[in-house]
Amino acid sequence: MMNLIDFQAATENLLANSLGEVFSLATPDLFTPLSSRFSPASPALAMADSPLPEISPEINVGQKREPDAANDTIIINENTSTVIELLKNDFGDLDVIIGNDGTNFLWQNNGKGILTNAGKLGSSFSSAIALGDLDKDGDLDALVGNYGKANTVWLNDGTGVYTDSGQSLGNSLTTAVALGDLDGDEDLDLFEGNNRQGNKVWLNDGTGKFTDSGQSLGNFFTTAIALADLDGNQTLDVFEGNAGQPNRIWLNNGSGIFTDSGQTLGNSFTKAVALGDLNGDNNIDAFIGNAGQPNQVWLNQGGGVFIDSQQALGNAVTVAVALGDLNGDKHLDVFVGNAGQPSEVWLNDGSGKYTNTQQKLGNSLTQSVALGDLDNDQDVDAFLANKLQPNKVWLNDGSGKFTDSGQNLGNAASLAVALGDVDKLRSDTLRLINKPTNGTVQLKRETGEIVYTPKPNFNGDDQFSYQVFDGGTYSTTAEVKVTVLPVNDAPFIAINSGINLSPELKKPQPITKAQLQVMDVEQSAAELTYTLTESPTIGTFKLGETELTVGKTFTQADIDSNKLTYELTKLEKPSDRFSFTVSDGQGGELVPQTFNINIGGANIPLNLVTNQALTLDEGRDAAITKTNLETVMLGGENILYTLTALPKAGKLNKNGTELKLGDKFTQEEINSNTITYKHDGSKTVTDIFSFTATAPGIPAITGSFNIAVVPLDNNENINVGFSVKAGETAAIKTANLPGIQPQNNPENNPVVYTLTSLPENGTLLVNGTPLGLGNTLTQTQINNNEINYLHNGTETTSDRFTVTIFDTKGNSITTEFNITVNPVNNPPGLEINNGMTIKPGAIAIIGEGALFSQTTEKAEIRYILTNTPTSGTLKLAENPLSPGMVFTPADLAANRLTYQQELRDAKSDVFTFNVVDTQGGETPGTFNITITPTNESPTMMTLRQLTLRKPGKPAVINQSYLQAIDPNNDPFTYTLVSVPASGTLLLNGTPLKIGSSFTQDQVNNHQLIYQNTNGSVKKDLFSFTVADTFGGKLNNQVFNIAIA
């Protein structure tokens, strides 16, 4: 079995021949750290539609390896366009640059994932490649990292043709390169990872020229570099992967100056690093690929502090990893490239936990992996660079399952790969040879489509020809023949002006084609048929002598011949109209239209449109309403009535006040039912009053209003019953039970009511006291509203009782009094509202045992939230609720309503709601929450001995040596119990003594310093307590210091 030293030596030898992992983050929507400073993508080129020129100048339409044009014959319908030829453009596809131990190559993509060797980029031991717009000209340039030779910059002309810029950047054993804006000047700089020679930062001047910043960062066997904002300060930091040594974090101060964070992450033989938010907490985490040891996930706790997730993922010789959403679930999965073993796909469950899909992809010496949509099917594919074996394209089916595309791309010792659309500015040229006679040709630049559009209403044959050439040797000419078929056009409105009529005109008025005309491209006027969909309301619409009603038809030829007429018959309003549709008989239809008729003039008379007699019972009163009496005038002015003769058997009243001869009232007062007539009870059967009606500036009209009186039998008792709401009390008034009328009781004898049967669904009360069978009541009690009926609240809709009425002469009559019960909705009852008790930070279910409502009605109940809790979150099925949102009894029964306590200091919380039912019932409620305080003491996360190798120099005590946390996230402080005996503990330069305090933030910010004062001793220590603001305390912790 190979020991660790032998394995490390063997792997270093392998690295010398297989360096250069390039990391591709293929899903920028999931993770785009500082996209404005980091993304190397070139800007899109805006291309608008433009017609092909009349005289054949050149128009760029997109590059193809060989020009393509095709003869074609097209058949289309009149007034439609067609795509003649879809050119094979090279817009927006991902090309590939391979770094080899030897000649580097560019492979161009045809848009479907088929790659063709298209050029060279120098020859060296190229261990790493990164693409980006280095000279700000809108295309992707290449930074090539070489092992043992100077790194080089290759500039792109926009068409995928690369030129060596002539720069030689250093002469190190470069293993990894990464591009990003490191100094905040909006261009792409270079971070270079080297093998035990110190990593370097090269700054770009914006033109693609790089200068060494002079930094030499570490002296490790660096194999992988990845850039991202790790500590959340909006600058790009570095995650450094090292072989056989701990990985490290280098923090950027914003100007491109890097400082070691002091973290030592693991001690594996790391070959690859990929960064992204793996667990959805908005911090950038790291996936580490190790050679011969399990791969790892390191989670960022915020501020760039990483912890091991304790996952051991596989045990292969992993030399490349790349992150991307491989199965479309919006989480970052990982494609793992292994050397001498099949590559693998590991899926993320969203929390940063990975599962092997058990796919075995190839069995090559894979050295580098890059992810991207190579075949333009909207998912993430994989390109694998292999050593001394063909490079491979693995295509994704969208679910994370990969299939070998079957391509064998080269057979070199490939070490690195980078993806990008490097030839997006390349173009073939299109020329129009012969233009169409009866149409136009248009180029849609964004899609590369040639579009033919015939002239309006043209049908027949047309043709044109065009040529595609590559600007060099190759060209192709094609002829396109087009047959345009005739189609039926729908009719259209040419004129619809309406007409203006004077009310004095009492004869038919023609509607002519100058007022109404529909036209059609194909059909004649006789073939254009109107169908009436709405008739006039105050006039007559005729075709000749035949009246037209809804559904009847006429033609445009009828209008042209002046056969269509309109005659005003009623002056009730100032306008009229009719509506219609039009058909051409060949399937063409005109949507419904309206023809307007306006009526006006100098002498518009008043019109007494309604004069219907009022009918009422003898001795009663009734309102004279709009359905009885209405006068109108075109234009809507208010009409004023003046009484010229009064009724003889009754009185007219306005708002209860009697009207006299000559008094006035308006049409609006009639419309609002304020004019009433009261009959005097005599044995008359008719009555009448007369009036004049006027409006300002309009001649008056006169009229008489008739009243019909219904006589009553001499023995008839008036008993109209009454209505009451369910469960309520209502008085029985004189109008409900007026007793014997004066004409039937001429001597006006007092009357007494005796109850001969009682109500079944309620109780009769006299001044609040229940009445029983045989009890009596008087008319005076009724008139004074002392008699009440109380309904018992049941679901009944009626009730009744009978009385016998006696006068003092012994006359009597028996009658049944009917009661109509109007159902009312009872509001829901809040049967249970117990509130709840919860601990800080806990989650509790609110079920039917805590909150329950019901209703006596057959109605559904729901709860509408009016105010939300202030110290926590109310959720329905994990979704937060806000005011106005609803939950139901079913939600409570299914335990879907929960409360998450969040504000730790709170003692109580509350939310309010209304319980409503579908019948309009509503009951407000308040749900109280009691929060029982708990507190957990702080705990130590890190308490590691500080080793002082240079006793005379101060040493920083940071979070990698001293770190506590509070489980409740409460503020806490350290307090010294003892101080060092052989040195001084300083906080921001100030000596600390027993009882002094400091915070974790001060430790994290490197403000706590130990200064040794006695180099002869070998160890020192100090002790402390940690206490939070709520009484939690950790006692007697000892920090040890070793002095070398």
Backbone hydrogen bonds, N-H to C=O, Kabsch-Sander energy under -0.5 kcal/mol:
donor,donor_aa,acceptor,acceptor_aa,energy
7,F,3,N,-2.9
8,Q,4,L,-2.7
9,A,5,I,-2.3
10,A,6,D,-2.5
11,T,7,F,-2.7
12,E,8,Q,-2.5
13,N,9,A,-1.9
14,L,10,A,-2.1
15,L,11,T,-2.9
16,A,12,E,-1.9
17,N,13,N,-0.6
17,N,14,L,-1.3
18,S,14,L,-0.5
18,S,15,L,-1.3
20,G,175,T,-0.7
24,S,22,V,-0.5
25,L,23,F,-0.5
26,A,24,S,-1.0
26,A,323,L,-1.5
30,L,27,T,-1.8
31,F,27,T,-1.2
35,S,32,T,-1.0
37,R,34,L,-2.1
38,F,34,L,-1.5
39,S,35,S,-1.7
46,A,44,A,-0.6
50,S,443,L,-2.0
52,L,441,V,-2.0
59,I,430,L,-1.4
61,V,428,D,-1.4
62,G,428,D,-0.6
63,Q,426,R,-1.2
72,D,479,E,-1.8
74,I,481,K,-3.1
76,I,483,T,-2.6
78,E,485,L,-2.6
80,T,77,N,-1.1
82,T,452,Y,-2.1
84,I,82,T,-0.6
84,I,450,I,-3.0
85,E,450,I,-0.8
87,L,85,E,-0.9
87,L,448,G,-1.8
89,N,87,L,-1.9
93,D,90,D,-0.6
95,D,93,D,-0.6
95,D,420,G,-2.4
96,V,107,W,-2.8
97,I,418,A,-2.4
98,I,105,F,-2.9
99,G,416,A,-2.8
100,N,98,I,-0.5
101,D,413,A,-2.1
102,G,100,N,-1.6
102,G,124,S,-2.9
104,N,122,G,-2.4
105,F,98,I,-1.5
106,L,119,G,-2.5
107,W,96,V,-3.5
108,Q,106,L,-0.5
108,Q,116,T,-3.0
110,N,114,I,-2.0
113,G,374,L,-0.7
115,L,113,G,-0.6
116,T,108,Q,-2.4
118,A,106,L,-3.6
119,G,106,L,-0.6
121,L,104,N,-1.9
121,L,122,G,-0.6
124,S,102,G,-2.5
126,S,100,N,-2.3
126,S,124,S,-1.4
127,S,125,F,-0.8
127,S,145,G,-1.6
128,A,145,G,-1.7
130,A,143,L,-1.9
132,G,141,D,-1.8
134,L,132,G,-1.5
141,D,132,G,-2.7
141,D,139,D,-0.7
142,A,154,W,-2.8
143,L,130,A,-2.8
144,V,142,A,-0.6
144,V,152,T,-2.6
145,G,128,A,-3.3
145,G,143,L,-0.6
146,N,144,V,-0.5
147,Y,125,F,-2.9
148,G,146,N,-0.8
148,G,172,S,-1.9
151,N,169,L,-1.9
152,T,144,V,-2.2
154,W,142,A,-3.0
155,L,163,T,-2.8
157,D,161,V,-1.9
160,G,422,V,-0.7
162,Y,160,G,-0.6
163,T,155,L,-2.2
165,S,153,V,-3.0
169,L,151,N,-2.7
169,L,167,Q,-0.5
170,G,168,S,-1.1
174,T,146,N,-1.3
174,T,172,S,-1.5
175,T,193,G,-3.0
176,A,193,G,-1.6
178,A,191,F,-1.7
180,G,189,D,-1.8
181,D,37,R,-2.2
182,L,180,G,-1.4
189,D,180,G,-2.9
189,D,187,D,-0.6
190,L,202,W,-3.0
191,F,178,A,-2.6
192,E,190,L,-0.5
192,E,200,K,-3.1
193,G,176,A,-3.3
195,N,173,L,-1.7
196,R,194,N,-1.0
196,R,220,F,-3.6
199,N,217,L,-1.9
200,K,192,E,-1.9
202,W,190,L,-2.9
203,L,211,T,-3.0
205,D,209,K,-2.1
211,T,203,L,-2.2
213,S,201,V,-2.9
217,L,199,N,-2.7
218,G,216,S,-0.8
222,T,194,N,-1.6
222,T,220,F,-1.7
223,T,241,G,-2.8
224,A,241,G,-1.6
226,A,239,F,-1.5
228,A,237,D,-1.6
230,L,228,A,-1.3
237,D,228,A,-3.1
237,D,235,T,-0.6
238,V,250,W,-2.6
239,F,226,A,-2.7
240,E,238,V,-0.6
240,E,248,R,-2.9
241,G,224,A,-2.9
241,G,239,F,-0.5
242,N,240,E,-0.5
243,A,221,F,-2.6
244,G,242,N,-0.6
244,G,268,S,-1.2
245,Q,268,S,-0.6
247,N,265,L,-1.9
248,R,240,E,-1.8
250,W,238,V,-2.6
251,L,249,I,-0.5
251,L,259,T,-3.0
253,N,257,I,-2.2
256,G,182,L,-0.7
258,F,256,G,-0.5
259,T,251,L,-2.2
261,S,249,I,-2.9
265,L,247,N,-2.7
265,L,263,Q,-0.5
266,G,264,T,-0.9
270,T,242,N,-1.5
270,T,268,S,-1.4
271,K,289,G,-3.2
272,A,289,G,-1.8
274,A,287,F,-2.0
276,G,285,D,-1.8
278,L,276,G,-1.2
285,D,276,G,-2.4
285,D,283,N,-0.7
286,A,298,W,-2.7
287,F,274,A,-3.0
288,I,286,A,-0.5
288,I,296,Q,-3.1
289,G,272,A,-3.0
290,N,288,I,-0.5
291,A,269,F,-2.6
292,G,290,N,-0.7
292,G,316,A,-1.5
293,Q,316,A,-0.5
295,N,313,L,-2.1
296,Q,288,I,-1.9
298,W,286,A,-2.7
299,L,297,V,-0.5
299,L,307,I,-2.7
301,Q,299,L,-0.5
301,Q,305,V,-3.5
304,G,230,L,-0.8
305,V,302,G,-0.9
306,F,304,G,-0.6
307,I,299,L,-2.3
309,S,297,V,-2.6
313,L,295,N,-2.6
313,L,311,Q,-0.6
314,G,312,A,-0.9
318,T,290,N,-1.7
318,T,316,A,-1.5
319,V,337,G,-2.2
320,A,337,G,-1.6
322,A,335,F,-1.6
324,G,333,D,-1.8
326,L,324,G,-1.4
333,D,324,G,-2.5
333,D,331,H,-0.8
334,V,346,W,-2.6
335,F,322,A,-2.8
336,V,334,V,-0.6
336,V,344,E,-2.9
337,G,320,A,-3.5
337,G,335,F,-0.6
338,N,336,V,-0.6
339,A,317,V,-2.6
340,G,338,N,-0.6
340,G,364,S,-1.7
341,Q,364,S,-0.7
343,S,361,L,-2.3
344,E,336,V,-2.4
346,W,334,V,-2.6
347,L,355,T,-2.6
349,D,353,K,-2.0
352,G,278,L,-0.6
355,T,347,L,-2.0
357,T,345,V,-2.6
361,L,343,S,-2.4
361,L,359,Q,-0.6
362,G,360,K,-0.9
366,T,338,N,-1.3
366,T,364,S,-1.6
367,Q,385,A,-3.5
368,S,385,A,-1.4
370,A,383,F,-2.0
372,G,381,D,-1.9
374,L,372,G,-1.5
381,D,372,G,-2.4
381,D,379,D,-0.6
382,A,394,W,-2.6
383,F,370,A,-2.7
384,L,392,K,-2.7
385,A,368,S,-2.8
385,A,383,F,-0.5
386,N,384,L,-0.6
387,K,365,L,-2.2
388,L,386,N,-0.6
388,L,412,A,-1.4
389,Q,412,A,-0.7
391,N,409,L,-1.7
392,K,384,L,-1.9
394,W,382,A,-2.9
394,W,392,K,-0.5
395,L,393,V,-0.5
395,L,403,T,-3.0
397,D,401,K,-2.1
400,G,326,L,-0.5
402,F,400,G,-0.5
403,T,395,L,-2.3
405,S,393,V,-2.9
409,L,391,N,-2.3
409,L,407,Q,-0.6
410,G,408,N,-1.0
414,S,386,N,-1.5
414,S,412,A,-1.6
415,L,99,G,-3.4
416,A,99,G,-1.9
418,A,97,I,-1.7
420,G,95,D,-2.0
422,V,420,G,-1.5
424,K,421,D,-0.6
425,L,158,G,-2.5
426,R,423,D,-1.7
428,D,62,G,-0.7
429,T,469,F,-2.4
430,L,59,I,-2.4
431,R,467,Q,-2.9
433,I,431,R,-0.6
433,I,465,S,-1.9
434,N,465,S,-1.4
440,T,453,T,-2.6
442,Q,451,V,-3.0
443,L,50,S,-2.5
444,K,442,Q,-0.5
444,K,449,E,-2.6
445,R,443,L,-1.0
447,T,444,K,-1.0
448,G,444,K,-2.4
449,E,444,K,-1.1
450,I,85,E,-1.6
451,V,442,Q,-3.4
451,V,449,E,-0.6
452,Y,82,T,-2.5
453,T,440,T,-2.6
455,K,438,N,-2.8
458,F,455,K,-2.1
460,G,484,V,-1.8
462,D,482,V,-2.6
464,F,480,V,-2.0
465,S,434,N,-1.9
466,Y,478,A,-2.3
467,Q,431,R,-2.9
468,V,476,T,-3.0
469,F,429,T,-2.3
470,D,474,Y,-2.3
476,T,468,V,-2.8
478,A,466,Y,-2.9
480,V,464,F,-3.3
481,K,72,D,-2.5
482,V,462,D,-3.3
483,T,74,I,-3.0
484,V,460,G,-3.9
484,V,482,V,-0.5
485,L,76,I,-3.6
485,L,483,T,-0.6
492,F,519,M,-2.8
494,A,517,Q,-2.7
495,I,517,Q,-2.1
497,S,515,Q,-2.0
498,G,515,Q,-0.8
499,I,596,N,-1.7
501,L,598,N,-3.3
505,L,502,S,-1.6
506,K,504,E,-0.6
509,Q,566,Y,-2.9
511,I,564,L,-2.8
512,T,510,P,-0.6
515,Q,512,T,-1.6
516,L,512,T,-2.1
517,Q,495,I,-2.7
519,M,492,F,-2.7
527,E,524,S,-0.9
528,L,524,S,-0.5
528,L,525,A,-0.9
529,T,527,E,-0.8
529,T,583,S,-2.6
530,Y,528,L,-0.5
530,Y,554,F,-3.6
531,T,581,T,-2.5
532,L,552,K,-2.7
533,T,579,S,-2.3
534,E,579,S,-1.4
540,T,567,E,-2.8
542,K,540,T,-0.5
542,K,565,T,-2.5
543,L,546,T,-2.9
544,G,542,K,-0.6
544,G,563,K,-2.7
545,E,543,L,-0.5
546,T,543,L,-2.0
547,E,545,E,-0.5
548,L,541,F,-3.6
551,G,532,L,-3.1
552,K,549,T,-2.5
554,F,530,Y,-1.6
556,Q,525,A,-1.1
556,Q,528,L,-1.7
557,A,525,A,-1.1
559,I,555,T,-1.5
560,D,556,Q,-2.8
561,S,557,A,-1.5
562,N,559,I,-2.0
563,K,558,D,-2.6
565,T,542,K,-2.3
566,Y,509,Q,-2.2
567,E,540,T,-2.4
569,T,538,I,-2.2
570,K,538,I,-2.0
572,E,570,K,-1.3
576,D,597,I,-2.7
578,F,595,F,-1.8
579,S,534,E,-1.7
580,F,593,Q,-2.3
581,T,531,T,-1.8
582,V,590,L,-0.9
583,S,529,T,-2.2
584,D,588,G,-2.0
590,L,582,V,-2.8
593,Q,580,F,-2.9
595,F,578,F,-3.3
596,N,594,T,-0.5
597,I,576,D,-2.9
598,N,499,I,-2.7
599,I,574,P,-2.6
600,G,501,L,-2.5
607,N,632,V,-2.7
609,V,607,N,-1.5
609,V,630,E,-0.8
610,T,630,E,-2.1
612,Q,628,N,-2.9
614,L,706,N,-1.8
616,L,708,A,-2.1
618,E,710,V,-2.5
620,R,617,D,-2.1
622,A,677,Y,-2.4
624,I,675,I,-3.1
625,T,623,A,-0.7
628,N,625,T,-1.7
629,L,625,T,-2.2
630,E,610,T,-2.4
632,V,607,N,-2.9
636,G,633,M,-2.4
640,L,694,T,-2.6
641,Y,665,F,-3.4
642,T,692,T,-2.3
643,L,663,D,-2.5
644,T,690,S,-1.9
645,A,690,S,-1.3
651,K,678,K,-2.1
653,N,676,T,-2.7
654,K,657,T,-3.1
655,N,653,N,-0.5
655,N,674,T,-2.4
657,T,654,K,-1.6
659,L,652,L,-3.0
662,G,643,L,-1.6
663,D,660,K,-2.2
665,F,641,Y,-1.8
667,Q,639,I,-2.0
670,I,666,T,-1.6
671,N,667,Q,-2.8
672,S,668,E,-1.5
673,N,670,I,-2.1
674,T,669,E,-2.3
675,I,669,E,-0.5
676,T,653,N,-2.3
676,T,674,T,-0.6
677,Y,622,A,-3.1
678,K,651,K,-2.6
679,H,620,R,-3.1
679,H,677,Y,-0.5
680,D,649,A,-2.6
687,D,707,I,-2.0
689,F,705,F,-1.8
690,S,645,A,-1.7
691,F,703,G,-2.7
692,T,642,T,-1.8
693,A,701,I,-3.2
694,T,640,L,-2.3
695,A,698,I,-0.7
698,I,695,A,-2.4
701,I,693,A,-2.2
703,G,691,F,-2.2
705,F,689,F,-3.3
706,N,704,S,-0.5
707,I,687,D,-2.6
708,A,614,L,-3.3
709,V,685,V,-2.9
710,V,616,L,-2.8
716,E,713,D,-1.2
718,I,716,E,-0.5
718,I,739,G,-0.8
720,V,736,N,-1.1
721,G,736,N,-0.9
722,F,818,N,-1.4
724,V,820,T,-2.5
726,A,822,N,-2.8
728,E,725,K,-2.2
730,A,789,Y,-2.1
732,I,787,I,-2.9
733,K,731,A,-0.8
736,N,733,K,-1.2
737,L,733,K,-2.1
739,G,718,I,-0.6
744,N,741,Q,-1.5
745,N,741,Q,-0.7
745,N,742,P,-1.1
748,N,745,N,-2.7
752,V,806,F,-2.6
753,Y,777,L,-3.4
754,T,804,T,-2.2
755,L,775,N,-2.7
756,T,802,T,-2.3
757,S,802,T,-1.3
763,T,790,L,-2.2
765,L,788,N,-3.2
766,V,769,T,-2.8
767,N,765,L,-0.5
767,N,786,E,-2.4
769,T,766,V,-1.9
771,L,764,L,-2.9
774,G,755,L,-2.0
775,N,772,G,-2.1
777,L,753,Y,-2.1
779,Q,751,V,-0.9
782,I,778,T,-1.7
783,N,779,Q,-3.2
784,N,780,T,-1.9
785,N,782,I,-1.9
786,E,781,Q,-2.8
787,I,781,Q,-0.6
788,N,765,L,-2.6
788,N,786,E,-0.5
789,Y,730,A,-2.7
790,L,763,T,-2.9
791,H,728,E,-2.2
791,H,789,Y,-0.6
792,N,761,N,-2.5
799,D,819,I,-2.2
801,F,817,F,-1.8
802,T,757,S,-1.0
803,V,815,T,-2.3
804,T,754,T,-2.3
805,I,813,I,-3.4
806,F,752,V,-2.7
806,F,804,T,-0.5
807,D,811,N,-2.1
808,T,750,P,-0.7
810,G,807,D,-1.7
813,I,805,I,-1.4
815,T,803,V,-2.6
817,F,801,F,-3.6
817,F,815,T,-0.5
818,N,816,E,-0.6
819,I,799,D,-3.0
820,T,722,F,-2.6
821,V,797,T,-2.6
821,V,819,I,-0.5
822,N,724,V,-3.1
822,N,820,T,-0.6
829,G,854,Q,-3.6
831,E,829,G,-1.4
831,E,852,F,-0.7
832,I,852,F,-2.5
834,N,850,A,-1.9
835,G,850,A,-0.7
836,M,928,N,-1.7
838,I,930,T,-2.8
842,A,839,K,-2.0
844,A,899,Y,-2.2
846,I,897,L,-3.0
847,G,845,I,-0.7
848,E,892,L,-0.6
850,A,847,G,-1.6
851,L,847,G,-1.9
852,F,832,I,-2.6
854,Q,829,G,-1.9
859,A,857,E,-1.8
862,R,916,V,-2.2
863,Y,887,F,-3.1
864,I,914,N,-2.8
865,L,863,Y,-0.6
865,L,885,M,-2.7
866,T,912,T,-2.2
867,N,912,T,-1.6
873,T,900,Q,-2.3
875,K,873,T,-0.5
875,K,898,T,-2.8
876,L,879,N,-2.8
877,A,875,K,-0.5
877,A,896,R,-2.7
879,N,876,L,-1.6
881,L,874,L,-2.9
884,G,865,L,-3.6
885,M,882,S,-2.3
887,F,863,Y,-2.0
892,L,888,T,-1.7
893,A,889,P,-2.7
894,A,890,A,-2.0
895,N,892,L,-1.2
896,R,891,D,-2.8
897,L,891,D,-0.6
898,T,875,K,-2.5
898,T,896,R,-0.6
899,Y,844,A,-2.6
900,Q,873,T,-2.7
901,Q,842,A,-2.9
901,Q,899,Y,-0.6
902,E,871,S,-2.6
903,L,871,S,-2.2
904,R,902,E,-1.0
906,A,903,L,-1.4
909,D,929,I,-2.5
911,F,927,F,-1.7
912,T,867,N,-1.5
913,F,925,G,-2.4
914,N,864,I,-2.2
915,V,923,T,-3.8
916,V,862,R,-2.5
916,V,914,N,-0.7
917,D,921,G,-2.1
918,T,860,E,-1.2
920,G,917,D,-1.5
923,T,915,V,-2.5
925,G,913,F,-3.0
927,F,911,F,-3.1
928,N,926,T,-0.6
929,I,909,D,-2.9
930,T,836,M,-3.1
931,I,907,K,-2.7
932,T,838,I,-2.3
932,T,930,T,-0.6
939,T,965,I,-2.9
941,M,963,Q,-2.8
942,T,963,Q,-2.6
944,R,961,Y,-2.7
946,L,1040,N,-2.0
947,T,945,Q,-0.5
948,L,946,L,-0.6
948,L,1042,A,-3.9
949,R,947,T,-0.8
953,K,950,K,-2.0
955,A,1010,Y,-2.4
957,I,1008,L,-2.7
958,N,956,V,-0.8
961,Y,958,N,-2.1
962,L,958,N,-2.3
963,Q,942,T,-2.7
965,I,939,T,-2.9
969,N,966,D,-2.6
973,T,1027,A,-2.3
974,Y,998,F,-3.2
975,T,1025,T,-2.4
976,L,996,S,-2.7
977,V,1023,S,-2.4
978,S,1023,S,-1.7
984,T,1011,Q,-2.8
986,L,984,T,-0.6
986,L,1009,I,-3.4
987,L,990,T,-2.7
988,N,1007,Q,-2.3
990,T,987,L,-1.7
992,L,985,L,-3.0
995,G,976,L,-2.2
996,S,993,K,-2.7
998,F,974,Y,-1.7
1003,V,999,T,-1.5
1004,N,1000,Q,-3.2
1005,N,1001,D,-2.1
1006,H,1003,V,-1.8
1007,Q,1002,Q,-2.7
1009,I,986,L,-2.7
1009,I,1007,Q,-0.6
1010,Y,955,A,-2.8
1011,Q,984,T,-2.8
1012,N,1010,Y,-0.5
1013,T,982,S,-2.7
1014,N,982,S,-1.2
1017,V,1014,N,-1.2
1020,D,1041,I,-2.4
1022,F,1039,F,-1.6
1023,S,978,S,-0.9
1024,F,1037,Q,-2.2
1025,T,975,T,-2.3
1026,V,1034,L,-2.6
1027,A,973,T,-2.2
1028,D,1032,G,-2.8
1029,T,971,P,-1.5
1031,G,1028,D,-1.1
1034,L,1026,V,-3.3
1035,N,1033,K,-0.5
1037,Q,1024,F,-3.0
1039,F,1022,F,-3.1
1040,N,1038,V,-0.6
1041,I,1020,D,-2.8
1042,A,946,L,-3.1
1043,I,1018,K,-3.1
1044,A,948,L,-3.1
1044,A,1042,A,-0.6
